[in-house]
Amino acid sequence: MKLRRYQRARYATLQGKTFALWKSYREGNLTSTGLLKAFSCLYKPSVSVTDAVE
């Protein structure tokens, strides 16, 4: 049950950040390159070096 709540909260936070970035882009405060870089930081894989070795 707690995992499900955490997942919902995580994706709600990501969606909020995505919409905020998109709004900033639409207002002209962010370039397309900046928008894509920000998205790549938000949605990057969360795999650490130690996880990849195992």
N, CA, C, O and CB atoms as a CASP TS submission, in Angstrom:
PFRMAT TS
TARGET T0000
AUTHOR 0000-0000-0000
METHOD Language model
MODEL 1
PARENT N/A
ATOM      1  N   MET     1       0.823  -1.198   0.000  1.00  0.00           N
ATOM      2  CA  MET     1       0.000   0.000   0.000  1.00  0.00           C
ATOM      3  C   MET     1       0.865   1.259   0.000  1.00  0.00           C
ATOM      4  O   MET     1       0.566   2.204  -0.730  1.00  0.00           O
ATOM      5  CB  MET     1      -0.935   0.000   1.207  1.00  0.00           C
ATOM      6  N   LYS     2       1.919   1.292   0.796  1.00  0.00           N
ATOM      7  CA  LYS     2       2.769   2.473   0.860  1.00  0.00           C
ATOM      8  C   LYS     2       3.504   2.703  -0.451  1.00  0.00           C
ATOM      9  O   LYS     2       3.700   3.846  -0.862  1.00  0.00           O
ATOM     10  CB  LYS     2       3.765   2.342   1.998  1.00  0.00           C
ATOM     11  N   LEU     3       3.911   1.620  -1.112  1.00  0.00           N
ATOM     12  CA  LEU     3       4.614   1.743  -2.381  1.00  0.00           C
ATOM     13  C   LEU     3       3.716   2.409  -3.417  1.00  0.00           C
ATOM     14  O   LEU     3       4.174   3.264  -4.176  1.00  0.00           O
ATOM     15  CB  LEU     3       5.080   0.364  -2.879  1.00  0.00           C
ATOM     16  N   ARG     4       2.470   2.032  -3.455  1.00  0.00           N
ATOM     17  CA  ARG     4       1.532   2.610  -4.408  1.00  0.00           C
ATOM     18  C   ARG     4       1.376   4.116  -4.176  1.00  0.00           C
ATOM     19  O   ARG     4       1.346   4.898  -5.126  1.00  0.00           O
ATOM     20  CB  ARG     4       0.169   1.911  -4.304  1.00  0.00           C
ATOM     21  N   ARG     5       1.277   4.513  -2.900  1.00  0.00           N
ATOM     22  CA  ARG     5       1.158   5.936  -2.577  1.00  0.00           C
ATOM     23  C   ARG     5       2.405   6.686  -2.999  1.00  0.00           C
ATOM     24  O   ARG     5       2.323   7.788  -3.543  1.00  0.00           O
ATOM     25  CB  ARG     5       0.908   6.134  -1.080  1.00  0.00           C
ATOM     26  N   TYR     6       3.567   6.082  -2.746  1.00  0.00           N
ATOM     27  CA  TYR     6       4.833   6.709  -3.127  1.00  0.00           C
ATOM     28  C   TYR     6       4.909   6.885  -4.640  1.00  0.00           C
ATOM     29  O   TYR     6       5.333   7.934  -5.124  1.00  0.00           O
ATOM     30  CB  TYR     6       6.024   5.872  -2.627  1.00  0.00           C
ATOM     31  N   GLN     7       4.501   5.863  -5.384  1.00  0.00           N
ATOM     32  CA  GLN     7       4.543   5.950  -6.837  1.00  0.00           C
ATOM     33  C   GLN     7       3.619   7.047  -7.345  1.00  0.00           C
ATOM     34  O   GLN     7       3.993   7.803  -8.241  1.00  0.00           O
ATOM     35  CB  GLN     7       4.162   4.611  -7.461  1.00  0.00           C
ATOM     36  N   ARG     8       2.427   7.143  -6.788  1.00  0.00           N
ATOM     37  CA  ARG     8       1.493   8.194  -7.214  1.00  0.00           C
ATOM     38  C   ARG     8       2.065   9.566  -6.920  1.00  0.00           C
ATOM     39  O   ARG     8       1.992  10.467  -7.756  1.00  0.00           O
ATOM     40  CB  ARG     8       0.133   8.031  -6.518  1.00  0.00           C
ATOM     41  N   ALA     9       2.632   9.727  -5.737  1.00  0.00           N
ATOM     42  CA  ALA     9       3.203  11.020  -5.355  1.00  0.00           C
ATOM     43  C   ALA     9       4.380  11.370  -6.254  1.00  0.00           C
ATOM     44  O   ALA     9       4.539  12.522  -6.655  1.00  0.00           O
ATOM     45  CB  ALA     9       3.646  11.005  -3.881  1.00  0.00           C
ATOM     46  N   ARG    10       5.193  10.390  -6.565  1.00  0.00           N
ATOM     47  CA  ARG    10       6.363  10.615  -7.424  1.00  0.00           C
ATOM     48  C   ARG    10       5.928  11.089  -8.808  1.00  0.00           C
ATOM     49  O   ARG    10       6.484  12.054  -9.332  1.00  0.00           O
ATOM     50  CB  ARG    10       7.206   9.326  -7.544  1.00  0.00           C
ATOM     51  N   TYR    11       4.949  10.426  -9.399  1.00  0.00           N
ATOM     52  CA  TYR    11       4.517  10.807 -10.738  1.00  0.00           C
ATOM     53  C   TYR    11       3.722  12.104 -10.735  1.00  0.00           C
ATOM     54  O   TYR    11       3.752  12.843 -11.719  1.00  0.00           O
ATOM     55  CB  TYR    11       3.689   9.700 -11.352  1.00  0.00           C
ATOM     56  N   ALA    12       3.021  12.393  -9.664  1.00  0.00           N
ATOM     57  CA  ALA    12       2.332  13.675  -9.567  1.00  0.00           C
ATOM     58  C   ALA    12       3.348  14.812  -9.502  1.00  0.00           C
ATOM     59  O   ALA    12       3.146  15.865 -10.106  1.00  0.00           O
ATOM     60  CB  ALA    12       1.407  13.706  -8.332  1.00  0.00           C
ATOM     61  N   THR    13       4.438  14.597  -8.770  1.00  0.00           N
ATOM     62  CA  THR    13       5.502  15.594  -8.692  1.00  0.00           C
ATOM     63  C   THR    13       6.164  15.783 -10.048  1.00  0.00           C
ATOM     64  O   THR    13       6.410  16.913 -10.469  1.00  0.00           O
ATOM     65  CB  THR    13       6.546  15.188  -7.645  1.00  0.00           C
ATOM     66  N   LEU    14       6.453  14.686 -10.731  1.00  0.00           N
ATOM     67  CA  LEU    14       7.055  14.774 -12.066  1.00  0.00           C
ATOM     68  C   LEU    14       6.146  15.510 -13.037  1.00  0.00           C
ATOM     69  O   LEU    14       6.614  16.324 -13.833  1.00  0.00           O
ATOM     70  CB  LEU    14       7.365  13.378 -12.603  1.00  0.00           C
ATOM     71  N   GLN    15       4.859  15.231 -12.977  1.00  0.00           N
ATOM     72  CA  GLN    15       3.920  15.886 -13.872  1.00  0.00           C
ATOM     73  C   GLN    15       3.859  17.382 -13.583  1.00  0.00           C
ATOM     74  O   GLN    15       3.792  18.189 -14.511  1.00  0.00           O
ATOM     75  CB  GLN    15       2.530  15.259 -13.742  1.00  0.00           C
ATOM     76  N   GLY    16       3.880  17.758 -12.315  1.00  0.00           N
ATOM     77  CA  GLY    16       3.879  19.172 -11.958  1.00  0.00           C
ATOM     78  C   GLY    16       5.108  19.890 -12.476  1.00  0.00           C
ATOM     79  O   GLY    16       5.011  21.004 -12.992  1.00  0.00           O
ATOM     80  N   LYS    17       6.273  19.255 -12.340  1.00  0.00           N
ATOM     81  CA  LYS    17       7.506  19.856 -12.843  1.00  0.00           C
ATOM     82  C   LYS    17       7.487  19.950 -14.364  1.00  0.00           C
ATOM     83  O   LYS    17       7.959  20.931 -14.938  1.00  0.00           O
ATOM     84  CB  LYS    17       8.722  19.047 -12.381  1.00  0.00           C
ATOM     85  N   THR    18       6.937  18.924 -15.014  1.00  0.00           N
ATOM     86  CA  THR    18       6.842  18.929 -16.472  1.00  0.00           C
ATOM     87  C   THR    18       5.981  20.091 -16.951  1.00  0.00           C
ATOM     88  O   THR    18       6.365  20.803 -17.879  1.00  0.00           O
ATOM     89  CB  THR    18       6.269  17.599 -16.980  1.00  0.00           C
ATOM     90  N   PHE    19       4.829  20.289 -16.333  1.00  0.00           N
ATOM     91  CA  PHE    19       3.951  21.383 -16.729  1.00  0.00           C
ATOM     92  C   PHE    19       4.577  22.743 -16.446  1.00  0.00           C
ATOM     93  O   PHE    19       4.398  23.681 -17.223  1.00  0.00           O
ATOM     94  CB  PHE    19       2.618  21.268 -16.012  1.00  0.00           C
ATOM     95  N   ALA    20       5.306  22.857 -15.346  1.00  0.00           N
ATOM     96  CA  ALA    20       5.979  24.121 -15.028  1.00  0.00           C
ATOM     97  C   ALA    20       7.058  24.436 -16.063  1.00  0.00           C
ATOM     98  O   ALA    20       7.196  25.582 -16.491  1.00  0.00           O
ATOM     99  CB  ALA    20       6.598  24.065 -13.617  1.00  0.00           C
ATOM    100  N   LEU    21       7.818  23.421 -16.462  1.00  0.00           N
ATOM    101  CA  LEU    21       8.840  23.625 -17.493  1.00  0.00           C
ATOM    102  C   LEU    21       8.199  24.002 -18.824  1.00  0.00           C
ATOM    103  O   LEU    21       8.683  24.893 -19.522  1.00  0.00           O
ATOM    104  CB  LEU    21       9.698  22.360 -17.660  1.00  0.00           C
ATOM    105  N   TRP    22       7.114  23.323 -19.170  1.00  0.00           N
ATOM    106  CA  TRP    22       6.436  23.606 -20.435  1.00  0.00           C
ATOM    107  C   TRP    22       5.888  25.037 -20.437  1.00  0.00           C
ATOM    108  O   TRP    22       5.973  25.732 -21.449  1.00  0.00           O
ATOM    109  CB  TRP    22       5.293  22.591 -20.677  1.00  0.00           C
ATOM    110  N   LYS    23       5.332  25.470 -19.318  1.00  0.00           N
ATOM    111  CA  LYS    23       4.811  26.832 -19.211  1.00  0.00           C
ATOM    112  C   LYS    23       5.937  27.840 -19.382  1.00  0.00           C
ATOM    113  O   LYS    23       5.773  28.850 -20.067  1.00  0.00           O
ATOM    114  CB  LYS    23       4.105  27.042 -17.857  1.00  0.00           C
ATOM    115  N   SER    24       7.067  27.572 -18.770  1.00  0.00           N
ATOM    116  CA  SER    24       8.225  28.450 -18.901  1.00  0.00           C
ATOM    117  C   SER    24       8.686  28.517 -20.355  1.00  0.00           C
ATOM    118  O   SER    24       9.061  29.583 -20.842  1.00  0.00           O
ATOM    119  CB  SER    24       9.371  27.968 -17.999  1.00  0.00           C
ATOM    120  N   TYR    25       8.659  27.389 -21.038  1.00  0.00           N
ATOM    121  CA  TYR    25       9.038  27.348 -22.456  1.00  0.00           C
ATOM    122  C   TYR    25       8.046  28.148 -23.298  1.00  0.00           C
ATOM    123  O   TYR    25       8.453  28.919 -24.168  1.00  0.00           O
ATOM    124  CB  TYR    25       9.107  25.886 -22.958  1.00  0.00           C
ATOM    125  N   ARG    26       6.765  27.972 -23.049  1.00  0.00           N
ATOM    126  CA  ARG    26       5.730  28.676 -23.825  1.00  0.00           C
ATOM    127  C   ARG    26       5.798  30.190 -23.622  1.00  0.00           C
ATOM    128  O   ARG    26       5.480  30.959 -24.529  1.00  0.00           O
ATOM    129  CB  ARG    26       4.337  28.165 -23.435  1.00  0.00           C
ATOM    130  N   GLU    27       6.211  30.608 -22.433  1.00  0.00           N
ATOM    131  CA  GLU    27       6.332  32.039 -22.140  1.00  0.00           C
ATOM    132  C   GLU    27       7.609  32.635 -22.705  1.00  0.00           C
ATOM    133  O   GLU    27       7.795  33.851 -22.669  1.00  0.00           O
ATOM    134  CB  GLU    27       6.283  32.272 -20.646  1.00  0.00           C
ATOM    135  N   GLY    28       8.495  31.790 -23.228  1.00  0.00           N
ATOM    136  CA  GLY    28       9.733  32.269 -23.821  1.00  0.00           C
ATOM    137  C   GLY    28      10.882  32.399 -22.841  1.00  0.00           C
ATOM    138  O   GLY    28      11.925  32.953 -23.188  1.00  0.00           O
ATOM    139  N   ASN    29      10.715  31.903 -21.633  1.00  0.00           N
ATOM    140  CA  ASN    29      11.772  31.981 -20.625  1.00  0.00           C
ATOM    141  C   ASN    29      12.780  30.845 -20.733  1.00  0.00           C
ATOM    142  O   ASN    29      13.803  30.848 -20.049  1.00  0.00           O
ATOM    143  CB  ASN    29      11.165  31.981 -19.248  1.00  0.00           C
ATOM    144  N   LEU    30      12.487  29.872 -21.593  1.00  0.00           N
ATOM    145  CA  LEU    30      13.320  28.685 -21.712  1.00  0.00           C
ATOM    146  C   LEU    30      13.422  28.316 -23.189  1.00  0.00           C
ATOM    147  O   LEU    30      12.419  28.316 -23.903  1.00  0.00           O
ATOM    148  CB  LEU    30      12.741  27.500 -20.873  1.00  0.00           C
ATOM    149  N   THR    31      14.621  28.007 -23.642  1.00  0.00           N
ATOM    150  CA  THR    31      14.806  27.595 -25.036  1.00  0.00           C
ATOM    151  C   THR    31      14.405  26.130 -25.190  1.00  0.00           C
ATOM    152  O   THR    31      14.226  25.416 -24.204  1.00  0.00           O
ATOM    153  CB  THR    31      16.280  27.813 -25.492  1.00  0.00           C
ATOM    154  N   SER    32      14.270  25.697 -26.434  1.00  0.00           N
ATOM    155  CA  SER    32      13.924  24.292 -26.664  1.00  0.00           C
ATOM    156  C   SER    32      15.033  23.374 -26.153  1.00  0.00           C
ATOM    157  O   SER    32      14.758  22.299 -25.618  1.00  0.00           O
ATOM    158  CB  SER    32      13.667  24.036 -28.164  1.00  0.00           C
ATOM    159  N   THR    33      16.279  23.796 -26.319  1.00  0.00           N
ATOM    160  CA  THR    33      17.404  23.007 -25.808  1.00  0.00           C
ATOM    161  C   THR    33      17.352  22.932 -24.285  1.00  0.00           C
ATOM    162  O   THR    33      17.567  21.870 -23.702  1.00  0.00           O
ATOM    163  CB  THR    33      18.749  23.614 -26.267  1.00  0.00           C
ATOM    164  N   GLY    34      17.069  24.051 -23.653  1.00  0.00           N
ATOM    165  CA  GLY    34      16.958  24.074 -22.195  1.00  0.00           C
ATOM    166  C   GLY    34      15.819  23.204 -21.698  1.00  0.00           C
ATOM    167  O   GLY    34      15.935  22.534 -20.672  1.00  0.00           O
ATOM    168  N   LEU    35      14.714  23.221 -22.437  1.00  0.00           N
ATOM    169  CA  LEU    35      13.570  22.389 -22.074  1.00  0.00           C
ATOM    170  C   LEU    35      13.932  20.910 -22.146  1.00  0.00           C
ATOM    171  O   LEU    35      13.627  20.145 -21.231  1.00  0.00           O
ATOM    172  CB  LEU    35      12.377  22.687 -22.991  1.00  0.00           C
ATOM    173  N   LEU    36      14.584  20.511 -23.234  1.00  0.00           N
ATOM    174  CA  LEU    36      14.967  19.108 -23.387  1.00  0.00           C
ATOM    175  C   LEU    36      15.996  18.678 -22.346  1.00  0.00           C
ATOM    176  O   LEU    36      15.944  17.555 -21.845  1.00  0.00           O
ATOM    177  CB  LEU    36      15.519  18.867 -24.782  1.00  0.00           C
ATOM    178  N   LYS    37      16.920  19.561 -22.023  1.00  0.00           N
ATOM    179  CA  LYS    37      17.908  19.234 -20.987  1.00  0.00           C
ATOM    180  C   LYS    37      17.231  19.069 -19.629  1.00  0.00           C
ATOM    181  O   LYS    37      17.569  18.168 -18.862  1.00  0.00           O
ATOM    182  CB  LYS    37      18.994  20.328 -20.909  1.00  0.00           C
ATOM    183  N   ALA    38      16.280  19.940 -19.344  1.00  0.00           N
ATOM    184  CA  ALA    38      15.560  19.840 -18.070  1.00  0.00           C
ATOM    185  C   ALA    38      14.752  18.543 -18.009  1.00  0.00           C
ATOM    186  O   ALA    38      14.711  17.881 -16.972  1.00  0.00           O
ATOM    187  CB  ALA    38      14.630  21.059 -17.877  1.00  0.00           C
ATOM    188  N   PHE    39      14.105  18.182 -19.132  1.00  0.00           N
ATOM    189  CA  PHE    39      13.365  16.921 -19.176  1.00  0.00           C
ATOM    190  C   PHE    39      14.292  15.733 -18.982  1.00  0.00           C
ATOM    191  O   PHE    39      13.938  14.769 -18.302  1.00  0.00           O
ATOM    192  CB  PHE    39      12.617  16.788 -20.500  1.00  0.00           C
ATOM    193  N   SER    40      15.475  15.800 -19.575  1.00  0.00           N
ATOM    194  CA  SER    40      16.403  14.673 -19.436  1.00  0.00           C
ATOM    195  C   SER    40      16.852  14.513 -17.989  1.00  0.00           C
ATOM    196  O   SER    40      17.096  13.395 -17.535  1.00  0.00           O
ATOM    197  CB  SER    40      17.626  14.867 -20.347  1.00  0.00           C
ATOM    198  N   CYS    41      16.960  15.609 -17.270  1.00  0.00           N
ATOM    199  CA  CYS    41      17.316  15.517 -15.847  1.00  0.00           C
ATOM    200  C   CYS    41      16.165  14.932 -15.026  1.00  0.00           C
ATOM    201  O   CYS    41      16.392  14.187 -14.073  1.00  0.00           O
ATOM    202  CB  CYS    41      17.698  16.906 -15.299  1.00  0.00           C
ATOM    203  N   LEU    42      14.940  15.271 -15.399  1.00  0.00           N
ATOM    204  CA  LEU    42      13.783  14.756 -14.663  1.00  0.00           C
ATOM    205  C   LEU    42      13.578  13.262 -14.883  1.00  0.00           C
ATOM    206  O   LEU    42      13.269  12.524 -13.948  1.00  0.00           O
ATOM    207  CB  LEU    42      12.530  15.507 -15.072  1.00  0.00           C
ATOM    208  N   TYR    43      13.751  12.829 -16.115  1.00  0.00           N
ATOM    209  CA  TYR    43      13.390  11.464 -16.477  1.00  0.00           C
ATOM    210  C   TYR    43      14.580  10.541 -16.681  1.00  0.00           C
ATOM    211  O   TYR    43      14.453   9.495 -17.317  1.00  0.00           O
ATOM    212  CB  TYR    43      12.574  11.483 -17.712  1.00  0.00           C
ATOM    213  N   LYS    44      15.731  10.918 -16.148  1.00  0.00           N
ATOM    214  CA  LYS    44      16.902  10.053 -16.298  1.00  0.00           C
ATOM    215  C   LYS    44      16.721   8.786 -15.464  1.00  0.00           C
ATOM    216  O   LYS    44      16.022   8.803 -14.451  1.00  0.00           O
ATOM    217  CB  LYS    44      18.197  10.800 -15.877  1.00  0.00           C
ATOM    218  N   PRO    45      17.345   7.696 -15.884  1.00  0.00           N
ATOM    219  CA  PRO    45      17.245   6.455 -15.102  1.00  0.00           C
ATOM    220  C   PRO    45      17.889   6.627 -13.731  1.00  0.00           C
ATOM    221  O   PRO    45      18.900   7.314 -13.590  1.00  0.00           O
ATOM    222  CB  PRO    45      17.909   5.285 -15.855  1.00  0.00           C
ATOM    223  N   SER    46      17.308   6.011 -12.751  1.00  0.00           N
ATOM    224  CA  SER    46      17.841   6.109 -11.393  1.00  0.00           C
ATOM    225  C   SER    46      18.640   4.854 -11.052  1.00  0.00           C
ATOM    226  O   SER    46      18.357   4.173 -10.066  1.00  0.00           O
ATOM    227  CB  SER    46      16.699   6.316 -10.371  1.00  0.00           C
ATOM    228  N   VAL    47      19.628   4.563 -11.869  1.00  0.00           N
ATOM    229  CA  VAL    47      20.493   3.406 -11.664  1.00  0.00           C
ATOM    230  C   VAL    47      21.856   3.913 -11.231  1.00  0.00           C
ATOM    231  O   VAL    47      22.476   4.723 -11.919  1.00  0.00           O
ATOM    232  CB  VAL    47      20.599   2.529 -12.957  1.00  0.00           C
ATOM    233  N   SER    48      22.314   3.435 -10.096  1.00  0.00           N
ATOM    234  CA  SER    48      23.629   3.846  -9.630  1.00  0.00           C
ATOM    235  C   SER    48      24.696   2.942 -10.235  1.00  0.00           C
ATOM    236  O   SER    48      24.381   1.906 -10.819  1.00  0.00           O
ATOM    237  CB  SER    48      23.700   3.815  -8.089  1.00  0.00           C
ATOM    238  N   VAL    49      25.932   3.329 -10.096  1.00  0.00           N
ATOM    239  CA  VAL    49      27.045   2.554 -10.645  1.00  0.00           C
ATOM    240  C   VAL    49      27.109   1.181  -9.989  1.00  0.00           C
ATOM    241  O   VAL    49      27.386   0.189 -10.662  1.00  0.00           O
ATOM    242  CB  VAL    49      28.377   3.301 -10.450  1.00  0.00           C
ATOM    243  N   THR    50      26.859   1.112  -8.704  1.00  0.00           N
ATOM    244  CA  THR    50      26.926  -0.177  -8.007  1.00  0.00           C
ATOM    245  C   THR    50      25.813  -1.112  -8.471  1.00  0.00           C
ATOM    246  O   THR    50      26.016  -2.325  -8.528  1.00  0.00           O
ATOM    247  CB  THR    50      26.836   0.031  -6.488  1.00  0.00           C
ATOM    248  N   ASP    51      24.639  -0.569  -8.805  1.00  0.00           N
ATOM    249  CA  ASP    51      23.546  -1.400  -9.314  1.00  0.00           C
ATOM    250  C   ASP    51      23.890  -1.964 -10.689  1.00  0.00           C
ATOM    251  O   ASP    51      23.551  -3.108 -10.993  1.00  0.00           O
ATOM    252  CB  ASP    51      22.241  -0.591  -9.386  1.00  0.00           C
ATOM    253  N   ALA    52      24.558  -1.173 -11.515  1.00  0.00           N
ATOM    254  CA  ALA    52      24.890  -1.605 -12.871  1.00  0.00           C
ATOM    255  C   ALA    52      25.948  -2.703 -12.864  1.00  0.00           C
ATOM    256  O   ALA    52      25.968  -3.545 -13.762  1.00  0.00           O
ATOM    257  CB  ALA    52      25.377  -0.419 -13.699  1.00  0.00           C
ATOM    258  N   VAL    53      26.823  -2.705 -11.866  1.00  0.00           N
ATOM    259  CA  VAL    53      27.895  -3.694 -11.792  1.00  0.00           C
ATOM    260  C   VAL    53      27.342  -5.066 -11.429  1.00  0.00           C
ATOM    261  O   VAL    53      27.815  -6.084 -11.936  1.00  0.00           O
ATOM    262  CB  VAL    53      28.951  -3.264 -10.770  1.00  0.00           C
ATOM    263  N   GLU    54      26.355  -5.094 -10.564  1.00  0.00           N
ATOM    264  CA  GLU    54      25.787  -6.368 -10.096  1.00  0.00           C
ATOM    265  C   GLU    54      24.989  -7.003 -11.140  1.00  0.00           C
ATOM    266  O   GLU    54      24.435  -8.081 -10.924  1.00  0.00           O
ATOM    267  CB  GLU    54      24.947  -6.185  -8.883  1.00  0.00           C
TER
END
